[in-house]
Amino acid sequence: MASRDREAALLRSWKPRLIEVLGADPDLILQHVDSRCLLTLPEYRSLKSTRDPSEKTRDLLDRMIDKGGPATSSFLEILQLPDVLESFPKLEELGREAKRRTTKKRKVEEVDTSEDPSVQDKRNGRSSADRVQQQSSVSSSDPCSKHKGCQLVTEQQLMRLSGMVGREWKQVGRQLLGIPTHKLEHFEEENPRSRTERVFAMLLYWRTREGEGATASKLHQRLTAEGSPIHPQPLTFLLEPS
């Protein structure tokens, strides 16, 4: 939760510069935001109809800041996409600044929380051998240390998956991913000529909604549940090791 609050604060601190930079072509950012379903349909239409570029950019930033959580994180990811950086080179400087802030914050936290493990052992009434054994046990029992499926699902994986879902995509969305019908209709309306793009938008929406829980293994589990119209064999790439 704290990291998400920091992301919203970071975006707010960047706001004046982002209005200046993104105001050159706010529609490009708006299309990326819409592809990830970070806005409701009325919000998207309202921003789309705004003619003044600076006003459109400002209102978009305000909505992304207010939404917080996964929406803010996803928006920050958009700002570092290759085609976005190509269109707005000044964003690279902001990206480097964000990394410097994160690194500095991490170092401060490490200094504040650092403590000799032996001191912790004495305070907790355990031996160093017990601590080492416990750490080894946790590491060996953690499936995410060995399994790629425990990582957050990537856009590349979602795009690959989009081509595997056929005409039953709405059934997949409603029955397996728990996506409401009005959202599915929105994806269809925004992508009338491409089923793949509809499915991709649907999967991006699921990833944004799930946030930190949007792992490849979780998505695989949902899509291979009983009654799924998708054959499970092609989906094993979601569980392949790194």
N, C-alpha and C positions, 0 to 999 in steps of 0.2 A: 504493500500500500504506500509506504514512504517513497519508494522509487517512482511510483506513478505520480505522486504529488510533486516530486522533483521535476518530472517530465513536463507537467502542466506549468510549473513555475518557470522552467527553462523556455518553453514556448512563449509564455507571456513576456519574458525578458527580451525575447527576439522580435516581438511583434512589430515595433517601429521599423526595424530593418527589413523584416519579411514583407511588410506592406510595400516598401520601396522596391524590393527585388522581385517579388512575385507579381506585383502590379503590372509588369510588362506583358504577362500572358496568364492571367488567373484561370482561364478556362482549361488550360493543360492540367493544372493542379486539381481543379474541380472534377475533371474526368477521372483522374486517378482515385480521388476520394470516393466518387460514385461507384467505381468498379469494385471497391472494397466494402461498399454499402455502409459507409460511415455516417451517411445522412439519410433521413427519411425522404420519401418522395416529395412531400410538400417543401421540405427544407431545400432539396436539390433544385426544384422548380423556382423557388423564390430567389435563390442565388443566381441561377441561370438567367433569370430575367433582369437582374441588376445590370445596368449599362455601364456605370462608372467603375473602371478597373480597380481603383484604390478602395472604393466602398465595398466592392465584391470581395476583394482580398481580406479586408478588415473583418467583414461579417463572417467569412469562412473561418478565419483564425479564431474569432470569438466563439464560434460553435465548437471548434475542436478543443479549445481550452475548457469550455464549460462541460463538455462531455466527459473529459478525463479518462482515466483507466486505459483499456485496450484501444479505444478510439484515438486518444492522444498518442499512444505508442505507435500505432499504425501510421498516423499522419507524419510523425517524425521519420519513420521508415521511408515514406513516400519522398520526402525531401532529399533522401540520399540515393534514390534510384538513378541508374546511369543516364536515362533519357532526360530526367529532370535536372541533373547536374550539368548535362550538356546544354540545356536551355538556360539554366541559371547558374553560371560558374561561381558566383559569389557565395552560393550555398556551401561550397567546399570549405570555405573559411569558417563558416558557422559550424560545420561538422567537426572540423579540427578543434574548434573552441570547446565544443561539447565533450569531446574525448579528453581534452586537457582538464576540464572541470571534473569529469568522472574519475580520472586517474588521481587527481589531487584529493578528492573526497575519499576515495578508497584508501589512499595512503594515510590520511588523517584517522580514518576509522580503524585501520590496522594498528596504528600507534596507540590509540585510545584503548583498544581491546586486548592488546598484546599482554600476555602474562606467562611466566614460566610454567609449563605444564606440571612440573613437580610441585609448585605452590598450589595449583588447582587440586592435585591429587591429595595433598595433605588436608586441604580444606574440606574435601569431599570424603575423606576417610578411606581412600583406596590406594593401592600400590600402583607404581608405574607399569608393572606387568599387566595389571587388570585393565589399565587404560589402553595399552597397546593391543591387547586381545579384543577389547570391545571395538576399537577402531577397525581392526581386521575383520571382525564379524560383520560390522555394518557394511564395509566395502564389498565383501564377498556376497552379501545377500541383496545388494542393491542391483536390480536388473538394469537400471539406467546406466550403470557403469560399463555395461557390456553390449547394450542394445541400442541401435540407432532409433528404434521406434519410440524411445522415451524422449527424444528430442522434439522440439516444436516442429510441426509440419511446415515445409517451405512452400513458396509460391511455385517453384519448379515442380515439386511433387504434386501440387494441386492442379497445375496445368496438364501434367501427364495423366493424372487421374480423370480430368475433364473429358478427355477423348475416349475414355472407357465406359462412360455412362451414356446409355442410349435414350430411347423414347420414354423410358420409365423414370426420367430424372425427377419429375415432380413427386412420384411415389417415394423415391429415395430421400428427397428433401423432407417430406411430411412424416413418413413412417420411420426412417432411420436417423435423421438428423434433427427432427423436431422443429422444423422451420415452418412458420405459419403460411397459410395459403396466400395472403396478400403480399408477402415478400416474394414468393415464387412468381406471382403475377407481375410484380415489379421487374424482376430479372428478365422475364419473357418480353415485357414491354420495351425494356431498354436494349434488348438484344434480339430483335425479331428475326434476324437472318442467320444466326449462328447458335446452334444448340450448345456447342462447346463453350462459347462465351457465357451462355446462361448458366451452365453447370459451374464454370469457373467462378462466376459472381456469387453463386450459391455457396460454394465451398469457402470462398473468402469471407463471406458473411458468417459462416459457422466458425471459422478460425478467429475472427474478431470477437464474436460473442463468447467463445470459450476462453479467450485470453491465454493465461499461462497453462491452462489445461488442454490446449489444442495440440496434443502430441500426435505423432504419426501412428503410434500403436492404438491410441484411443479412436482415431478415425478409422483405422483398419477394423477394430472391434465393432464399431457401429455399422460399417458397410458390409460386414460378413455375418451380421446377426441373422437369426432365423427369419425367413420370409424375404430376404434380400433378393432383388432381381439381378444382382451383379454376381458373376461367377467369381469365387474367391481366389482362384489361382493367380490371375494377373495382378492382384492387389498385394502380393507378397513383397513387392519392391518397397512397400512402406515399412517393412520389418527387416530389410537387409542391413547388415552391419556396415559401419562406416568404412 
